[in-house]
Amino acid sequence: MKEFQNRNVVVTGGASGIGKGIVEAFAKEGANVVFADVNHKLGLLTQAEVSEKSRNQNVYFIEVDMRNTEDISGFIERANQRMPYVDVLVNNVGVNVKSGDILSHDLKDFEDAFHINVFSAIACIQGFLPSMQRRKKGAIVNIASTMGYGTSGFLSYSMTKEAFLP
């Protein structure tokens, strides 16, 4: 028996990188996986690849712009239609909106970074936590980064990923 067989998992930022690896791992373990990403073409490709590679047909992609509150609400609604409850939520999405120091960023760069990297996680927690509370079980994983401790050239990313560090 696989550890996550028939468990319901939601992953943000799941079409590439670490997120894709997370989607692959859960799918391989037999989970029902819904993942979000802004890249439509890559999301569909990832869904097909992961489904084939894991022999798990319960992998679903939903296109979402994590800067947009309405998109996030729609994602939560669509995911909840696919799954009666969520066992695991992985808030993985993270982008470096712009490289450079503070003077090379305008306020919009920071707004986008905070919306994508922090506020979307809060919205997803608010959207998926109630089903966990009703069942009195579930797990929420917020992916941070050691870059949150600071690194040259990635100011907006570092500031936002620091929000999840202990």
Backbone hydrogen bonds in HBPLUS format (Angstrom, degrees):
<---DONOR---> <-ACCEPTOR-->    atom                        ^
c    i                          cat <-CA-CA->   ^        H-A-AA   ^      H-
h    n   atom  resd res      DA  || num        DHA   H-A  angle D-A-AA Bond
n    s   type  num  typ     dist DA aas  dist angle  dist       angle   num
A0005-GLN N   A0002-LYS O   3.26 MM   3  5.22 169.9  2.27 109.8 111.0     1
A0007-ARG N   A0004-PHE O   2.97 MM   3  5.22 164.0  2.00 133.6 130.9     2
A0006-ASN N   A0030-GLY O   2.97 MM  24  6.02 156.5  2.02 135.4 129.0     3
A0032-ASN N   A0007-ARG O   2.74 MM  25  5.95 167.7  1.75 170.8 175.3     4
A0087-ASP N   A0008-ASN O   2.79 MM  79  5.15 150.8  1.88 135.1 145.2     5
A0088-VAL N   A0008-ASN O   3.10 MM  80  6.51 155.7  2.16 155.5 159.0     6
A0009-VAL N   A0032-ASN O   2.83 MM  23  6.06 168.6  1.84 172.5 173.5     7
A0034-VAL N   A0009-VAL O   2.92 MM  25  6.33 161.8  1.95 161.8 167.2     8
A0010-VAL N   A0088-VAL O   2.88 MM  78  6.30 156.9  1.93 156.7 164.4     9
A0090-VAL N   A0010-VAL O   2.76 MM  80  6.09 161.8  1.80 160.0 166.5    10
A0011-VAL N   A0034-VAL O   2.99 MM  23  6.46 152.6  2.07 150.5 158.0    11
A0036-ALA N   A0011-VAL O   2.87 MM  25  6.37 152.2  1.95 155.8 164.9    12
A0012-THR N   A0090-VAL O   3.02 MM  78  6.46 157.9  2.07 171.6 173.7    13
A0013-GLY N   A0036-ALA O   2.85 MM  23  5.55 116.0  2.27 120.7 138.6    14
A0014-GLY N   A0036-ALA O   2.91 MM  22  5.84 159.9  1.95 156.7 161.8    15
A0020-LYS N   A0016-SER O   3.16 MM   4  4.58 156.4  2.21 104.2 107.7    16
A0021-GLY N   A0017-GLY O   3.15 MM   4  6.51 158.0  2.20 149.3 155.7    17
A0022-ILE N   A0018-ILE O   2.92 MM   4  6.25 146.8  2.03 149.9 159.7    18
A0023-VAL N   A0019-GLY O   2.93 MM   4  6.24 161.5  1.96 152.6 157.1    19
A0024-GLU N   A0020-LYS O   2.84 MM   4  6.06 165.6  1.86 154.7 158.6    20
A0025-ALA N   A0021-GLY O   2.96 MM   4  6.10 158.8  2.01 143.0 148.6    21
A0026-PHE N   A0022-ILE O   3.06 MM   4  6.29 169.1  2.07 156.0 157.9    22
A0027-ALA N   A0023-VAL O   2.93 MM   4  6.05 162.9  1.96 153.1 158.6    23
A0028-LYS N   A0024-GLU O   2.89 MM   4  6.01 158.6  1.94 150.1 155.9    24
A0029-GLU N   A0025-ALA O   3.18 MM   4  6.38 138.0  2.37 137.0 147.6    25
A0029-GLU N   A0026-PHE O   3.10 MM   3  5.06 126.8  2.39  93.5 107.7    26
A0031-ALA N   A0026-PHE O   3.03 MM   5  5.43 163.5  2.06 151.3 146.2    27
A0030-GLY N   A0027-ALA O   2.96 MM   3  5.12 160.4  2.00 109.0 113.3    28
A0033-VAL N   A0058-ASN O   2.82 MM  25  6.26 155.5  1.88 161.8 167.2    29
A0060-TYR N   A0033-VAL O   2.75 MM  27  6.16 161.3  1.79 159.9 166.6    30
A0035-PHE N   A0060-TYR O   2.81 MM  25  6.26 162.5  1.84 167.6 173.7    31
A0062-ILE N   A0035-PHE O   2.91 MM  27  6.21 149.7  2.00 161.7 166.6    32
A0064-VAL N   A0037-ASP O   2.87 MM  27  5.45 159.0  1.92 123.8 130.6    33
A0043-GLY N   A0039-ASN O   2.80 MM   4  5.84 150.8  1.88 150.3 159.7    34
A0044-LEU N   A0040-HIS O   3.02 MM   4  6.27 162.4  2.05 155.9 158.7    35
A0045-LEU N   A0041-LYS O   3.06 MM   4  6.27 158.1  2.11 145.8 152.4    36
A0046-THR N   A0042-LEU O   2.82 MM   4  5.97 160.1  1.86 149.2 154.6    37
A0047-GLN N   A0043-GLY O   2.92 MM   4  6.12 160.7  1.96 147.7 153.2    38
A0048-ALA N   A0044-LEU O   3.04 MM   4  6.28 164.8  2.07 148.7 151.9    39
A0049-GLU N   A0045-LEU O   2.88 MM   4  6.09 167.9  1.89 154.6 158.3    40
A0050-VAL N   A0046-THR O   2.83 MM   4  5.85 173.7  1.83 157.8 160.0    41
A0051-SER N   A0047-GLN O   2.97 MM   4  5.97 161.5  2.01 146.3 152.2    42
A0052-GLU N   A0048-ALA O   3.01 MM   4  6.12 163.0  2.04 147.9 152.5    43
A0053-LYS N   A0049-GLU O   2.83 MM   4  5.94 172.5  1.84 156.2 158.8    44
A0054-SER N   A0050-VAL O   2.90 MM   4  5.78 162.0  1.94 148.1 153.0    45
A0055-ARG N   A0051-SER O   2.91 MM   4  5.49 118.7  2.30 130.5 144.1    46
A0056-ASN N   A0051-SER O   3.07 MM   5  4.88 135.9  2.28 131.0 140.6    47
A0055-ARG N   A0052-GLU O   3.28 MM   3  5.03 140.6  2.45  92.7 103.8    48
A0068-ASN N   A0065-ASP O   2.89 MM   3  5.61 165.6  1.91 126.4 131.3    49
A0072-ILE N   A0068-ASN O   3.05 MM   4  6.40 158.0  2.10 153.2 159.6    50
A0073-SER N   A0069-THR O   2.94 MM   4  6.19 161.6  1.97 149.8 154.7    51
A0074-GLY N   A0070-GLU O   2.92 MM   4  6.12 157.6  1.97 146.7 152.9    52
A0075-PHE N   A0071-ASP O   2.84 MM   4  6.09 150.9  1.93 147.0 155.5    53
A0076-ILE N   A0072-ILE O   2.92 MM   4  6.21 163.7  1.94 156.4 159.5    54
A0077-GLU N   A0073-SER O   2.99 MM   4  6.20 162.6  2.02 148.7 153.6    55
A0078-ARG N   A0074-GLY O   2.89 MM   4  6.08 163.7  1.91 150.2 154.5    56
A0079-ALA N   A0075-PHE O   2.82 MM   4  5.99 160.1  1.86 154.3 160.2    57
A0080-ASN N   A0076-ILE O   2.90 MM   4  6.04 159.6  1.94 148.5 154.4    58
A0081-GLN N   A0077-GLU O   3.01 MM   4  6.27 132.8  2.24 138.6 151.3    59
A0082-ARG N   A0078-ARG O   3.21 MM   4  6.52 141.3  2.37 139.2 148.3    60
A0082-ARG N   A0079-ALA O   3.06 MM   3  5.16 125.7  2.37  97.5 111.4    61
A0083-MET N   A0079-ALA O   2.95 MM   4  6.18 141.3  2.10 146.5 158.2    62
A0139-ALA N   A0087-ASP O   2.84 MM  52  6.29 143.1  1.97 146.9 159.1    63
A0089-LEU N   A0139-ALA O   2.90 MM  50  6.35 156.7  1.96 155.6 163.3    64
A0141-VAL N   A0089-LEU O   2.78 MM  52  6.17 165.0  1.80 165.1 170.4    65
A0091-ASN N   A0141-VAL O   2.75 MM  50  6.08 151.0  1.83 160.2 169.9    66
A0143-ILE N   A0091-ASN O   2.95 MM  52  6.05 170.6  1.96 148.9 152.1    67
A0100-GLY N   A0153-GLY O   2.91 MM  53  4.29 151.3  1.99 105.5 114.6    68
A0104-SER N   A0101-ASP O   3.00 MM   3  5.53 150.4  2.09 113.9 122.9    69
A0105-HIS N   A0102-ILE O   3.34 MM   3  5.40 160.0  2.38 101.5 107.3    70
A0109-ASP N   A0106-ASP O   3.04 MM   3  5.52 131.3  2.29 110.4 122.1    71
A0111-GLU N   A0107-LEU O   2.88 MM   4  6.20 156.5  1.94 151.6 159.4    72
A0112-ASP N   A0108-LYS O   2.91 MM   4  6.08 165.4  1.93 151.5 154.3    73
A0113-ALA N   A0109-ASP O   3.02 MM   4  6.24 162.7  2.05 145.8 150.9    74
A0114-PHE N   A0110-PHE O   2.88 MM   4  6.05 165.9  1.90 153.2 156.8    75
A0115-HIS N   A0111-GLU O   2.90 MM   4  6.06 159.3  1.94 150.4 156.7    76
A0116-ILE N   A0112-ASP O   2.93 MM   4  6.08 170.4  1.94 156.1 158.5    77
A0117-ASN N   A0113-ALA O   2.82 MM   4  5.72 164.5  1.85 151.6 156.3    78
A0118-VAL N   A0114-PHE O   2.94 MM   4  5.12 148.1  2.05 128.7 136.1    79
A0119-PHE N   A0114-PHE O   2.82 MM   5  6.12 162.6  1.85 156.9 161.9    80
A0120-SER N   A0115-HIS O   2.95 MM   5  5.90 133.6  2.17 147.5 156.4    81
A0121-ALA N   A0118-VAL O   3.02 MM   3  5.36 123.1  2.35 105.7 119.8    82
A0122-ILE N   A0118-VAL O   3.15 MM   4  6.55 156.2  2.21 152.8 159.8    83
A0123-ALA N   A0119-PHE O   2.92 MM   4  6.18 162.3  1.95 151.2 155.9    84
A0124-CYS N   A0120-SER O   2.90 MM   4  6.09 156.6  1.96 146.2 152.5    85
A0125-ILE N   A0121-ALA O   2.90 MM   4  6.10 157.9  1.95 148.8 155.0    86
A0126-GLN N   A0122-ILE O   2.92 MM   4  6.18 165.8  1.94 152.7 156.5    87
A0127-GLY N   A0123-ALA O   2.93 MM   4  6.10 140.5  2.09 139.2 150.5    88
A0128-PHE N   A0124-CYS O   2.87 MM   4  5.98 151.8  1.95 153.7 159.2    89
A0129-LEU N   A0125-ILE O   2.86 MM   4  5.42 154.1  1.92 149.8 154.0    90
A0132-MET N   A0129-LEU O   2.90 MM   3  5.08 120.4  2.26 105.3 121.5    91
A0133-GLN N   A0129-LEU O   2.86 MM   4  6.14 158.9  1.90 162.5 169.7    92
A0134-ARG N   A0130-PRO O   2.94 MM   4  6.16 159.2  1.98 150.0 155.0    93
A0135-ARG N   A0131-SER O   3.25 MM   4  6.34 152.4  2.33 136.7 143.2    94
A0136-LYS N   A0132-MET O   2.76 MM   4  5.73 113.9  2.20 136.8 155.0    95
A0137-LYS N   A0132-MET O   3.07 MM   5  5.25 148.5  2.17 144.7 148.4    96
A0136-LYS N   A0133-GLN O   3.12 MM   3  4.72 141.3  2.28  90.9 102.5    97
A0148-GLY N   A0145-SER O   2.82 MM   3  5.49 163.8  1.84 117.0 122.6    98
A0149-TYR N   A0146-THR O   3.02 MM   3  5.68 164.8  2.04 115.0 119.9    99
A0150-GLY N   A0147-MET O   2.86 MM   3  5.21 157.5  1.91 110.0 116.8   100
A0158-SER N   A0154-PHE O   2.83 MM   4  5.89 168.3  1.85 162.0 166.1   101
A0159-MET N   A0155-LEU O   2.92 MM   4  6.06 167.6  1.93 157.0 160.1   102
A0160-THR N   A0156-SER O   3.16 MM   4  6.23 157.4  2.21 142.1 147.7   103
A0161-LYS N   A0157-TYR O   2.89 MM   4  5.99 166.5  1.91 160.1 164.0   104
A0162-GLU N   A0158-SER O   3.09 MM   4  6.04 135.2  2.30 140.5 150.6   105
A0163-ALA N   A0160-THR O   3.16 MM   3  5.55 151.2  2.25 106.0 114.0   106
A0164-PHE N   A0161-LYS O   3.32 MM   3  5.94 162.1  2.36 113.7 117.5   107
A0165-LEU N   A0162-GLU O   3.07 MM   3  5.23 165.8  2.09 111.5 116.1   108
